[in-house]
Amino acid sequence: MKQENCLKYFSHDACSVCKVLFPKVKQLLEEDFPMMELIFIDLEKRPEEAARHQVFTAPTLLVFFEGKEYYRFARNVSLPQLKTAIERPYQLLFQP
């Protein structure tokens, strides 16, 4: 499956921050950016995917538009910052 417009969420089971943050990120995408796909990647089960994207910490969020990485957030992720970062390119792509 082509992942052109998506948010890749890198995490692992021992990440307590991730357990709190993931549902909030999921809700943000569902409510404000429904055309974006949310992809959860477990760092321990898919280390090759983490290496390919040079992800070394959890949580790490990568935002892709048209197949290109636009934004990278790691460790301390601010939901308002994430929303602001996604809004402009999202509007340009999906709203007439």
MOPAC internal coordinates of N, CA, C and O (Angstrom, degrees):
PM7 1SCF
backbone

  N    0.0000 0     0.00 0     0.00 0    0    0    0
  C    1.4448 1     0.00 0     0.00 0    1    0    0
  C    1.5325 1   108.80 1     0.00 0    2    1    0
  O    1.2310 1   120.88 1   -45.84 1    3    2    1
  N    1.3201 1   115.93 1   134.16 1    3    2    1
  C    1.4507 1   121.75 1   177.65 1    5    3    2
  C    1.5102 1   109.62 1   -77.42 1    6    5    3
  O    1.2310 1   120.95 1   -48.95 1    7    6    5
  N    1.3067 1   115.79 1   131.05 1    7    6    5
  C    1.4615 1   120.92 1  -178.96 1    9    7    6
  C    1.5153 1   108.62 1  -112.07 1   10    9    7
  O    1.2310 1   121.11 1  -106.34 1   11   10    9
  N    1.3182 1   115.48 1    73.66 1   11   10    9
  C    1.4561 1   122.35 1  -175.98 1   13   11   10
  C    1.5204 1   112.71 1   -73.69 1   14   13   11
  O    1.2310 1   120.69 1   130.36 1   15   14   13
  N    1.3201 1   116.28 1   -49.64 1   15   14   13
  C    1.4621 1   122.68 1  -176.24 1   17   15   14
  C    1.5182 1   107.71 1  -123.62 1   18   17   15
  O    1.2310 1   121.34 1   -82.15 1   19   18   17
  N    1.3227 1   115.05 1    97.85 1   19   18   17
  C    1.4542 1   118.28 1  -173.61 1   21   19   18
  C    1.5220 1   111.28 1  -152.92 1   22   21   19
  O    1.2310 1   121.95 1   -11.73 1   23   22   21
  N    1.3038 1   113.87 1   168.27 1   23   22   21
  C    1.4513 1   122.09 1   171.44 1   25   23   22
  C    1.5218 1   106.08 1  -121.15 1   26   25   23
  O    1.2310 1   120.49 1   -61.23 1   27   26   25
  N    1.3111 1   116.67 1   118.77 1   27   26   25
  C    1.4624 1   121.42 1   177.47 1   29   27   26
  C    1.5206 1   107.59 1   -95.96 1   30   29   27
  O    1.2310 1   121.51 1   -57.32 1   31   30   29
  N    1.3274 1   114.72 1   122.68 1   31   30   29
  C    1.4663 1   122.27 1  -176.72 1   33   31   30
  C    1.5201 1   108.41 1  -108.49 1   34   33   31
  O    1.2310 1   120.46 1   -71.70 1   35   34   33
  N    1.3322 1   116.72 1   108.30 1   35   34   33
  C    1.4574 1   122.11 1  -179.21 1   37   35   34
  C    1.5202 1   109.37 1   -94.68 1   38   37   35
  O    1.2310 1   120.64 1   -49.70 1   39   38   37
  N    1.3299 1   116.38 1   130.30 1   39   38   37
  C    1.4544 1   121.35 1  -176.06 1   41   39   38
  C    1.5249 1   109.34 1  -155.51 1   42   41   39
  O    1.2310 1   120.94 1     3.57 1   43   42   41
  N    1.3308 1   115.80 1  -176.43 1   43   42   41
  C    1.4608 1   122.32 1   170.87 1   45   43   42
  C    1.5279 1   107.99 1  -155.60 1   46   45   43
  O    1.2310 1   120.37 1   -12.13 1   47   46   45
  N    1.3081 1   116.89 1   167.87 1   47   46   45
  C    1.4622 1   122.01 1  -173.41 1   49   47   46
  C    1.5247 1   114.50 1   -61.82 1   50   49   47
  O    1.2310 1   119.95 1   149.46 1   51   50   49
  N    1.3232 1   117.70 1   -30.54 1   51   50   49
  C    1.4657 1   120.68 1  -176.11 1   53   51   50
  C    1.5306 1   113.34 1   -84.31 1   54   53   51
  O    1.2310 1   119.88 1   179.72 1   55   54   53
  N    1.3081 1   117.83 1    -0.28 1   55   54   53
  C    1.4676 1   121.61 1  -177.42 1   57   55   54
  C    1.5264 1   110.25 1   -86.62 1   58   57   55
  O    1.2310 1   120.56 1   -75.55 1   59   58   57
  N    1.3386 1   116.54 1   104.45 1   59   58   57
  C    1.4695 1   119.86 1  -178.99 1   61   59   58
  C    1.5218 1   111.74 1   -72.29 1   62   61   59
  O    1.2310 1   119.89 1   146.26 1   63   62   61
  N    1.3116 1   117.81 1   -33.74 1   63   62   61
  C    1.4748 1   121.30 1   176.91 1   65   63   62
  C    1.5289 1   109.64 1   -61.85 1   66   65   63
  O    1.2310 1   120.84 1   139.05 1   67   66   65
  N    1.3162 1   116.00 1   -40.95 1   67   66   65
  C    1.4690 1   121.46 1  -178.04 1   69   67   66
  C    1.5233 1   111.81 1   -61.29 1   70   69   67
  O    1.2310 1   120.88 1   141.99 1   71   70   69
  N    1.3181 1   115.93 1   -38.01 1   71   70   69
  C    1.4606 1   120.37 1  -177.79 1   73   71   70
  C    1.5210 1   111.89 1   -65.37 1   74   73   71
  O    1.2310 1   120.52 1   149.53 1   75   74   73
  N    1.3223 1   116.60 1   -30.47 1   75   74   73
  C    1.4599 1   121.31 1   177.92 1   77   75   74
  C    1.5286 1   110.59 1   -84.58 1   78   77   75
  O    1.2310 1   120.54 1   140.16 1   79   78   77
  N    1.3180 1   116.57 1   -39.84 1   79   78   77
  C    1.4601 1   121.63 1  -173.98 1   81   79   78
  C    1.5288 1   113.52 1   -75.02 1   82   81   79
  O    1.2310 1   119.97 1   140.06 1   83   82   81
  N    1.3259 1   117.66 1   -39.94 1   83   82   81
  C    1.4743 1   120.14 1  -174.22 1   85   83   82
  C    1.5326 1   113.59 1   -54.76 1   86   85   83
  O    1.2310 1   118.69 1   131.68 1   87   86   85
  N    1.3314 1   120.10 1   -48.32 1   87   86   85
  C    1.4719 1   118.85 1  -179.80 1   89   87   86
  C    1.5315 1   112.63 1   -61.79 1   90   89   87
  O    1.2310 1   120.46 1   148.06 1   91   90   89
  N    1.3293 1   116.73 1   -31.94 1   91   90   89
  C    1.4634 1   120.50 1   178.80 1   93   91   90
  C    1.5222 1   111.38 1   -70.68 1   94   93   91
  O    1.2310 1   120.68 1   140.23 1   95   94   93
  N    1.3229 1   116.30 1   -39.77 1   95   94   93
  C    1.4629 1   121.02 1   177.53 1   97   95   94
  C    1.5296 1   109.41 1   -66.61 1   98   97   95
  O    1.2310 1   120.76 1   137.76 1   99   98   97
  N    1.3144 1   116.16 1   -42.24 1   99   98   97
  C    1.4669 1   120.96 1   178.29 1  101   99   98
  C    1.5298 1   110.81 1   -59.83 1  102  101   99
  O    1.2310 1   120.70 1   134.96 1  103  102  101
  N    1.3154 1   116.28 1   -45.04 1  103  102  101
  C    1.4702 1   120.97 1   179.32 1  105  103  102
  C    1.5314 1   110.85 1   -64.31 1  106  105  103
  O    1.2310 1   120.36 1   138.59 1  107  106  105
  N    1.3271 1   116.92 1   -41.41 1  107  106  105
  C    1.4668 1   120.98 1   178.56 1  109  107  106
  C    1.5233 1   110.76 1   -58.56 1  110  109  107
  O    1.2310 1   120.39 1   133.15 1  111  110  109
  N    1.3201 1   116.87 1   -46.85 1  111  110  109
  C    1.4673 1   119.93 1  -179.49 1  113  111  110
  C    1.5294 1   111.32 1   -66.53 1  114  113  111
  O    1.2310 1   120.37 1   137.07 1  115  114  113
  N    1.3215 1   116.89 1   -42.93 1  115  114  113
  C    1.4681 1   119.91 1  -179.47 1  117  115  114
  C    1.5240 1   111.71 1   -62.16 1  118  117  115
  O    1.2310 1   120.42 1   139.14 1  119  118  117
  N    1.3243 1   116.80 1   -40.86 1  119  118  117
  C    1.4618 1   120.66 1  -175.59 1  121  119  118
  C    1.5286 1   113.75 1   -83.30 1  122  121  119
  O    1.2310 1   120.37 1   138.19 1  123  122  121
  N    1.3290 1   116.91 1   -41.81 1  123  122  121
  C    1.4589 1   119.86 1  -172.15 1  125  123  122
  C    1.5268 1   114.77 1  -106.36 1  126  125  123
  O    1.2310 1   119.91 1   155.53 1  127  126  125
  N    1.3180 1   117.78 1   -24.47 1  127  126  125
  C    1.4625 1   121.21 1  -175.60 1  129  127  126
  C    1.5365 1   110.77 1  -136.12 1  130  129  127
  O    1.2310 1   120.23 1  -117.68 1  131  130  129
  N    1.3218 1   117.17 1    62.32 1  131  130  129
  C    1.4693 1   120.54 1  -172.87 1  133  131  130
  C    1.5326 1   114.85 1   -65.93 1  134  133  131
  O    1.2310 1   119.66 1   163.60 1  135  134  133
  N    1.2989 1   118.25 1   -16.40 1  135  134  133
  C    1.4653 1   120.21 1  -179.92 1  137  135  134
  C    1.5311 1   112.07 1   -85.42 1  138  137  135
  O    1.2310 1   120.52 1   176.22 1  139  138  137
  N    1.3196 1   116.60 1    -3.78 1  139  138  137
  C    1.4670 1   120.23 1   177.95 1  141  139  138
  C    1.5226 1   109.93 1   -94.86 1  142  141  139
  O    1.2310 1   121.56 1   -37.88 1  143  142  141
  N    1.3081 1   114.62 1   142.12 1  143  142  141
  C    1.4599 1   121.04 1   178.04 1  145  143  142
  C    1.5296 1   108.92 1   -93.10 1  146  145  143
  O    1.2310 1   120.25 1   -40.89 1  147  146  145
  N    1.3167 1   117.13 1   139.11 1  147  146  145
  C    1.4622 1   122.46 1   175.19 1  149  147  146
  C    1.5207 1   108.14 1  -103.16 1  150  149  147
  O    1.2310 1   120.82 1   -57.10 1  151  150  149
  N    1.3234 1   116.05 1   122.90 1  151  150  149
  C    1.4600 1   121.16 1  -177.45 1  153  151  150
  C    1.5217 1   108.37 1  -119.80 1  154  153  151
  O    1.2310 1   120.65 1   -61.82 1  155  154  153
  N    1.3248 1   116.37 1   118.18 1  155  154  153
  C    1.4583 1   122.13 1   179.04 1  157  155  154
  C    1.5243 1   108.83 1   -92.43 1  158  157  155
  O    1.2310 1   120.66 1   -51.64 1  159  158  157
  N    1.3311 1   116.34 1   128.36 1  159  158  157
  C    1.4604 1   120.66 1  -179.90 1  161  159  158
  C    1.5233 1   108.55 1  -125.78 1  162  161  159
  O    1.2310 1   120.81 1   -61.03 1  163  162  161
  N    1.3152 1   116.05 1   118.97 1  163  162  161
  C    1.4587 1   122.25 1   178.19 1  165  163  162
  C    1.5273 1   108.40 1   -82.10 1  166  165  163
  O    1.2310 1   120.62 1   -62.17 1  167  166  165
  N    1.3175 1   116.41 1   117.83 1  167  166  165
  C    1.4658 1   121.68 1  -177.32 1  169  167  166
  C    1.5200 1   112.99 1   -60.03 1  170  169  167
  O    1.2310 1   120.18 1   147.86 1  171  170  169
  N    1.3288 1   117.27 1   -32.14 1  171  170  169
  C    1.4556 1   120.56 1  -177.80 1  173  171  170
  C    1.5263 1   112.07 1   -79.12 1  174  173  171
  O    1.2310 1   120.46 1   147.50 1  175  174  173
  N    1.3214 1   116.73 1   -32.50 1  175  174  173
  C    1.4668 1   120.31 1  -178.42 1  177  175  174
  C    1.5258 1   112.72 1   -88.50 1  178  177  175
  O    1.2310 1   120.32 1   157.09 1  179  178  177
  N    1.3434 1   117.00 1   -22.91 1  179  178  177
  C    1.4629 1   120.30 1  -178.04 1  181  179  178
  C    1.5262 1   110.88 1  -133.31 1  182  181  179
  O    1.2310 1   120.21 1  -119.44 1  183  182  181
  N    1.3378 1   117.20 1    60.56 1  183  182  181
  C    1.4694 1   119.76 1  -177.93 1  185  183  182
  C    1.5287 1   113.11 1   -62.67 1  186  185  183
  O    1.2310 1   120.34 1   153.13 1  187  186  185
  N    1.3309 1   116.96 1   -26.87 1  187  186  185
  C    1.4638 1   119.72 1   179.45 1  189  187  186
  C    1.5267 1   111.09 1   -65.95 1  190  189  187
  O    1.2310 1   120.44 1   145.10 1  191  190  189
  N    1.3245 1   116.76 1   -34.90 1  191  190  189
  C    1.4705 1   121.28 1   178.14 1  193  191  190
  C    1.5342 1   109.63 1   -69.30 1  194  193  191
  O    1.2310 1   120.42 1   139.05 1  195  194  193
  N    1.3129 1   116.81 1   -40.95 1  195  194  193
  C    1.4645 1   121.02 1   177.13 1  197  195  194
  C    1.5328 1   110.20 1   -63.45 1  198  197  195
  O    1.2310 1   120.35 1   136.19 1  199  198  197
  N    1.3102 1   116.94 1   -43.81 1  199  198  197
  C    1.4648 1   120.85 1   179.66 1  201  199  198
  C    1.5266 1   111.18 1   -63.58 1  202  201  199
  O    1.2310 1   120.75 1   139.34 1  203  202  201
  N    1.3155 1   116.16 1   -40.66 1  203  202  201
  C    1.4663 1   120.75 1  -179.63 1  205  203  202
  C    1.5275 1   111.55 1   -60.27 1  206  205  203
  O    1.2310 1   120.84 1   146.81 1  207  206  205
  N    1.3298 1   115.99 1   -33.19 1  207  206  205
  C    1.4712 1   120.75 1  -179.32 1  209  207  206
  C    1.5322 1   112.50 1  -101.59 1  210  209  207
  O    1.2310 1   120.25 1  -173.26 1  211  210  209
  N    1.3236 1   117.13 1     6.74 1  211  210  209
  C    1.4629 1   123.28 1  -179.49 1  213  211  210
  C    1.5268 1   111.86 1    54.57 1  214  213  211
  O    1.2310 1   121.28 1  -130.20 1  215  214  213
  N    1.3206 1   115.16 1    49.80 1  215  214  213
  C    1.4610 1   122.45 1   177.26 1  217  215  214
  C    1.5188 1   108.05 1  -100.02 1  218  217  215
  O    1.2310 1   120.92 1   -55.56 1  219  218  217
  N    1.3341 1   115.84 1   124.44 1  219  218  217
  C    1.4589 1   120.82 1  -175.21 1  221  219  218
  C    1.5263 1   113.30 1  -122.00 1  222  221  219
  O    1.2310 1   119.87 1   177.21 1  223  222  221
  N    1.3238 1   117.85 1    -2.79 1  223  222  221
  C    1.4580 1   120.52 1  -176.36 1  225  223  222
  C    1.5251 1   110.38 1  -144.30 1  226  225  223
  O    1.2310 1   121.21 1   -18.13 1  227  226  225
  N    1.3155 1   115.29 1   161.87 1  227  226  225
  C    1.4644 1   119.97 1   178.17 1  229  227  226
  C    1.5252 1   108.31 1  -125.00 1  230  229  227
  O    1.2310 1   119.90 1   -37.01 1  231  230  229
  N    1.2902 1   117.79 1   142.99 1  231  230  229
  C    1.4559 1   125.89 1    -8.34 1  233  231  230
  C    1.5234 1   111.98 1   -78.74 1  234  233  231
  O    1.2310 1   120.93 1   -30.71 1  235  234  233
  N    1.3079 1   115.82 1   149.29 1  235  234  233
  C    1.4612 1   122.96 1   169.74 1  237  235  234
  C    1.5172 1   107.05 1  -128.39 1  238  237  235
  O    1.2310 1   120.91 1   -48.78 1  239  238  237
  N    1.3171 1   115.86 1   131.22 1  239  238  237
  C    1.4599 1   122.31 1   179.67 1  241  239  238
  C    1.5172 1   108.43 1  -118.14 1  242  241  239
  O    1.2310 1   120.63 1   -54.76 1  243  242  241
  N    1.3206 1   116.39 1   125.24 1  243  242  241
  C    1.4579 1   122.10 1   176.82 1  245  243  242
  C    1.5169 1   108.49 1  -113.80 1  246  245  243
  O    1.2310 1   120.64 1   -51.72 1  247  246  245
  N    1.3209 1   116.38 1   128.28 1  247  246  245
  C    1.4622 1   121.76 1  -178.86 1  249  247  246
  C    1.5246 1   107.88 1  -106.59 1  250  249  247
  O    1.2310 1   120.91 1   -55.64 1  251  250  249
  N    1.3314 1   115.87 1   124.36 1  251  250  249
  C    1.4601 1   122.28 1  -178.84 1  253  251  250
  C    1.5238 1   110.89 1  -116.45 1  254  253  251
  O    1.2310 1   121.02 1   -43.87 1  255  254  253
  N    1.3253 1   115.65 1   136.13 1  255  254  253
  C    1.4579 1   122.39 1   170.42 1  257  255  254
  C    1.5157 1   107.16 1  -129.46 1  258  257  255
  O    1.2310 1   120.94 1   -47.66 1  259  258  257
  N    1.3106 1   115.80 1   132.34 1  259  258  257
  C    1.4580 1   123.40 1  -178.24 1  261  259  258
  C    1.5346 1   111.38 1    50.93 1  262  261  259
  O    1.2310 1   121.41 1  -141.75 1  263  262  261
  N    1.3351 1   114.92 1    38.25 1  263  262  261
  C    1.4543 1   120.96 1   175.44 1  265  263  262
  C    1.5139 1   115.95 1    80.04 1  266  265  263
  O    1.2310 1   120.02 1  -178.72 1  267  266  265
  N    1.3378 1   117.56 1     1.28 1  267  266  265
  C    1.4596 1   120.67 1  -178.30 1  269  267  266
  C    1.5188 1   110.32 1  -114.03 1  270  269  267
  O    1.2310 1   121.17 1   -38.60 1  271  270  269
  N    1.3354 1   115.37 1   141.40 1  271  270  269
  C    1.4602 1   119.75 1   178.04 1  273  271  270
  C    1.5250 1   109.18 1   -71.21 1  274  273  271
  O    1.2310 1   121.01 1   -57.81 1  275  274  273
  N    1.3343 1   115.68 1   122.19 1  275  274  273
  C    1.4584 1   121.70 1   178.54 1  277  275  274
  C    1.5216 1   111.60 1  -100.06 1  278  277  275
  O    1.2310 1   120.54 1   138.41 1  279  278  277
  N    1.3136 1   116.58 1   -41.59 1  279  278  277
  C    1.4614 1   120.79 1  -175.59 1  281  279  278
  C    1.5208 1   110.58 1  -139.21 1  282  281  279
  O    1.2310 1   122.00 1   -28.06 1  283  282  281
  N    1.3331 1   113.79 1   151.94 1  283  282  281
  C    1.4680 1   121.67 1   177.92 1  285  283  282
  C    1.5251 1   106.97 1  -136.92 1  286  285  283
  O    1.2310 1   121.25 1   -54.54 1  287  286  285
  N    1.3241 1   115.21 1   125.46 1  287  286  285
  C    1.4601 1   121.50 1   176.87 1  289  287  286
  C    1.5278 1   107.01 1  -123.37 1  290  289  287
  O    1.2310 1   120.87 1   -44.91 1  291  290  289
  N    1.3332 1   115.93 1   135.09 1  291  290  289
  C    1.4579 1   119.19 1  -179.36 1  293  291  290
  C    1.5295 1   110.39 1  -137.96 1  294  293  291
  O    1.2310 1   121.66 1   -31.07 1  295  294  293
  N    1.3175 1   114.42 1   148.93 1  295  294  293
  C    1.4675 1   124.43 1   178.82 1  297  295  294
  C    1.5139 1   113.21 1    60.03 1  298  297  295
  O    1.2310 1   119.38 1    89.34 1  299  298  297
  N    1.3160 1   118.79 1   -90.66 1  299  298  297
  C    1.4601 1   121.76 1  -177.49 1  301  299  298
  C    1.5222 1   109.21 1   -88.89 1  302  301  299
  O    1.2310 1   120.88 1   -79.61 1  303  302  301
  N    1.3142 1   115.93 1   100.39 1  303  302  301
  C    1.4562 1   121.21 1  -175.98 1  305  303  302
  C    1.5249 1   108.95 1  -104.32 1  306  305  303
  O    1.2310 1   120.91 1   -55.15 1  307  306  305
  N    1.3105 1   115.87 1   124.85 1  307  306  305
  C    1.4520 1   121.73 1   176.96 1  309  307  306
  C    1.5283 1   108.51 1   -96.30 1  310  309  307
  O    1.2310 1   120.48 1   -58.07 1  311  310  309
  N    1.3243 1   116.69 1   121.93 1  311  310  309
  C    1.4698 1   119.52 1   179.41 1  313  311  310
  C    1.5227 1   112.11 1   -62.29 1  314  313  311
  O    1.2310 1   118.84 1   137.65 1  315  314  313
  N    1.3438 1   119.83 1   -42.35 1  315  314  313
  C    1.4735 1   118.02 1   176.39 1  317  315  314
  C    1.5280 1   112.89 1   -60.45 1  318  317  315
  O    1.2310 1   120.00 1   141.53 1  319  318  317
  N    1.3388 1   117.61 1   -38.47 1  319  318  317
  C    1.4625 1   120.57 1   176.96 1  321  319  318
  C    1.5209 1   111.15 1   -65.39 1  322  321  319
  O    1.2310 1   120.76 1   137.99 1  323  322  321
  N    1.3187 1   116.15 1   -42.01 1  323  322  321
  C    1.4659 1   121.18 1   178.70 1  325  323  322
  C    1.5226 1   110.05 1   -60.68 1  326  325  323
  O    1.2310 1   120.78 1   132.99 1  327  326  325
  N    1.3285 1   116.12 1   -47.01 1  327  326  325
  C    1.4666 1   120.86 1  -179.75 1  329  327  326
  C    1.5237 1   110.85 1   -60.84 1  330  329  327
  O    1.2310 1   120.33 1   133.63 1  331  330  329
  N    1.3138 1   116.97 1   -46.37 1  331  330  329
  C    1.4695 1   121.36 1   179.79 1  333  331  330
  C    1.5232 1   111.13 1   -61.30 1  334  333  331
  O    1.2310 1   120.45 1   138.71 1  335  334  333
  N    1.3215 1   116.74 1   -41.29 1  335  334  333
  C    1.4676 1   120.84 1  -179.36 1  337  335  334
  C    1.5229 1   111.81 1   -64.26 1  338  337  335
  O    1.2310 1   120.11 1   141.19 1  339  338  337
  N    1.3146 1   117.40 1   -38.81 1  339  338  337
  C    1.4634 1   121.33 1  -176.70 1  341  339  338
  C    1.5284 1   112.07 1   -78.44 1  342  341  339
  O    1.2310 1   119.90 1   147.69 1  343  342  341
  N    1.3279 1   117.80 1   -32.31 1  343  342  341
  C    1.4709 1   121.88 1  -171.01 1  345  343  342
  C    1.5296 1   114.60 1   -53.34 1  346  345  343
  O    1.2310 1   119.88 1   126.92 1  347  346  345
  N    1.2983 1   117.83 1   -53.08 1  347  346  345
  C    1.4750 1   120.86 1  -173.56 1  349  347  346
  C    1.5306 1   112.24 1   -62.20 1  350  349  347
  O    1.2310 1   119.06 1   122.66 1  351  350  349
  N    1.3326 1   119.39 1   -57.34 1  351  350  349
  C    1.4726 1   117.50 1  -179.88 1  353  351  350
  C    1.5247 1   112.48 1   -62.56 1  354  353  351
  O    1.2310 1   120.13 1   146.40 1  355  354  353
  N    1.3274 1   117.36 1   -33.60 1  355  354  353
  C    1.4672 1   121.12 1   178.62 1  357  355  354
  C    1.5283 1   110.35 1   -62.40 1  358  357  355
  O    1.2310 1   120.87 1   133.79 1  359  358  357
  N    1.3123 1   115.94 1   -46.21 1  359  358  357
  C    1.4725 1   120.15 1  -179.85 1  361  359  358
  C    1.5200 1   111.18 1   -63.02 1  362  361  359
  O    1.2310 1   120.38 1   138.96 1  363  362  361
  N    1.3066 1   116.87 1   -41.04 1  363  362  361
  C    1.4597 1   120.48 1   179.63 1  365  363  362
  C    1.5213 1   112.10 1   -63.33 1  366  365  363
  O    1.2310 1   120.51 1   144.49 1  367  366  365
  N    1.3357 1   116.64 1   -35.51 1  367  366  365
  C    1.4577 1   120.40 1  -178.55 1  369  367  366
  C    1.5250 1   113.85 1   -82.45 1  370  369  367
  O    1.2310 1   120.05 1   140.68 1  371  370  369
  N    1.3198 1   117.51 1   -39.32 1  371  370  369
  C    1.4670 1   120.09 1  -167.30 1  373  371  370
  C    1.5171 1   116.73 1  -113.13 1  374  373  371
  O    1.2310 1   119.46 1   170.14 1  375  374  373
  N    1.3175 1   118.64 1    -9.86 1  375  374  373
  C    1.4494 1   118.27 1  -178.74 1  377  375  374
  C    1.5192 1   110.03 1  -116.52 1  378  377  375
  O    1.2310 1   120.87 1   -50.50 1  379  378  377
  N    1.3412 1   115.95 1   129.50 1  379  378  377
  C    1.4703 1   120.34 1  -176.78 1  381  379  378
  C    1.5130 1   112.96 1   -68.62 1  382  381  379
  O    1.2310 1   120.10 1   180.00 1  383  382  381

